[in-house]
């Protein structure tokens, strides 16, 4: 790591914080906790909403829950012995986030209602200028973009979507004031959120029509309650909870062999799904409609034991005819039938950017990251992009898990980011920038490995861009991802410029 300096250190007396964290969801809160544990206190979380929580604040639809076991869908540095079930609902997960905020005194560090509209690197001063809607800019030595990929509801591109005169809502923007009792409801989508909300709607609405474009592989979800005795044991013996988390981790690692790559274990996953379907769905024609024509793992596996029974209730109908358009009164399918509804529910996921950036980002020399990502996003080990120094991403390009908890990947990213941030601050660096060569080598290897995975085998999913570029998933085990993040070498793969020549040391140790 080498460099020289001609940089200024003044900003006309404008205050500069050490770190700005954009987003106060799981990633932002986790980053804040780890920064505090590393001795960094001068940071602020910029949150566009009025409370923390991210996707778990926004997703409050009936039946909302996580399809990863709670022991694994939580941080190892913030264990929760009190999970009530194996798979927790959104309210309990949000409560866990609130507990982390309270336990680590973070609420006073969160600036609510702060919508970041762009960040620009001031190379002369080694700071990022964060523009905030209806407010003065914030200046920061380092920035963590923790806005998350699942934050903006996504609507399908269907003609007439604005013409519907009834109640329209998205699963990620639920209107709890609306009463579904006695209503005819159409649900568009059969993905992870749809299979959770449909059984709840079937219980309350007069009739539910489910519009399926593509069926998914469904595995049963067994969700027993956790006994008070077990909770007390976890609280008294933290090692016991750690062992439970490790068991879930390695169990999910074995699933990778069946869903990340097309292998004999893929047939096992598909067989389990088909056996479960046959046990729950009696009608052979419905079973045929619900059987995917792609390999397990190509799209996200669905974990539910309530979806198939709900579809067979007398007040529910599965419709597989493609949608032609949405009309004032409902949904018209291609065979010419208009299905009329009081309400339409869009369980169609999120706007996941695989080509742009969540906010405009301008780096060294005026380069714009959105332009550079126009053909597909990329980064060095998911967290840093050359030309955008001192700026880091959580859940960045190619960090998506196909078989395990996103928080396992996120925790590894956060620890690597904290290492980089503390290096910038303690070594008084104006620039800590990943080298183009290290970035290119990493992404070349990632794309080569992705060609052998199920996701890149020719099937279509939200993981891929329109031209088939996979900027989303990591082609391997979670343990491999964690190992690569621990192996980041700042002396080899990064270059540095100090705020003052005397501040630059010959090397920067990593851990």
Secondary structure, DSSP 4 states (H G I P E B T S, - for coil): -----------TT--EEEEEEE--SHHHHHHHHHHHHTT---EEEEESSSSS-THHHH--STT-B-SS-TTTSS-TTS--TT-SBSS-BHHHHHHHHHHHHHHTT-GGGEEET--EEEEEEETTTTEEEEEETTS--EEEEEEEE---SS-SB-----TTTTT--SEEEETTS--TT---BT-EEEEE--STTHHHHHHHHHHHBSEEEEE-SS---EE----PBPPHHHHHHHHH-HHHHHHHHHHHHHHHHHHHHHHTS-SHHHHHHHHHHHHHHHHH---HHHHHHTS-SS-TTSS--EE-SSHHHHHTSTTEEEE-SPEEEE-SSEEEETTSPEEE-SEEEE---B---SSS-SSEEE-GGG-BHHHHTTT----BTTTB-TTSTTEEESS-TT-B-SSS-HHHHHHHHHHHHHHHHHHHHHTTEEEEEE-HHHHHHHHHHHHHHHTTSSTTSS---TTB-TT--B-SB-SS-HHHHHHHHHT--HHHHEEEEESSGGG--S-----
